[in-house]
Amino acid sequence: QEQASSRQLQEIFHDAMERLKLIQKVLTLKDLKRTGWTYKEVPNPESVAEHLFGIAFLALSVPLPKEVQREKLVKMALVHDIGEAIIGDQIWESGKLSNVSKHKTKNVQEKEAIMELFDKTGLDETKELALEFLEQKTPDAKFLKELDKLEMVLQALVYEKRVNPEKLNEFWENAEKYIKSPVLLKYFLDLKKERLAY
């Protein structure tokens, strides 16, 4: 029994060390600036971690379709870009145009990064949430993609006070391509009206 207990402790300590490595790597997202904003020369753009917080708060706040679970959505929001801790924030689309080849390459790299990050941590549920978002097959993942785009235009509205708004037109065009849920579409259209008002 003492041997079994000792083995259990060793496993706990090993998991703790692997999780600490994961945490340290993920916290680098606090310093990783969002590439889309840097390309547009937005002064002091948000980090990926700040983006994750914004989407998580939206997931806590907006009305949800009946098939979407709030707790799961919030958890997924917090990890949906976690692979970028390894591969960086890569751009594969601009406005309504998509580079299919770049998207496929990014997806492969991101999946490998997620597997690497969570290897030996025992955090299988969290890993599966990140992979589920990447695969975009479930109602939760698809709705979160829409929230991702809604958060993007919320941020664009802030940055348009710092740069010429026309520089950020493509972000609005891109969001319009994705946002289809009635409630989120209402939010999006209200934000467009706010944008036109100044």
Sequence and secondary structure as in RCSB ss.txt:
>XXXX:A:sequence
QEQASSRQLQEIFHDAMERLKLIQKVLTLKDLKRTGWTYKEVPNPESVAEHLFGIAFLALSVPLPKEVQREKLVK
MALVHDIGEAIIGDQIWESGKLSNVSKHKTKNVQEKEAIMELFDKTGLDETKELALEFLEQKTPDAKFLKELDKL
EMVLQALVYEKRVNPEKLNEFWENAEKYIKSPVLLKYFLDLKKERLAY
>XXXX:A:secstr
 HHHHHHHHHHHHHHHHHHHHHHHHHGGGGT B HHHHHTT SS  BHHHHHHHHHHHHHHS   TT  HHHHHH
HHHHTTTTHHHH     EETTEE HHHHHHHHHHHHHHHHHHHTTT  HHHHHHHHHHHHT SHHHHHHHHHHHH
HHHHHHHHHTTTS GGGGHHHHHHHHHH  SHHHHHHHHHHHHHHHT 
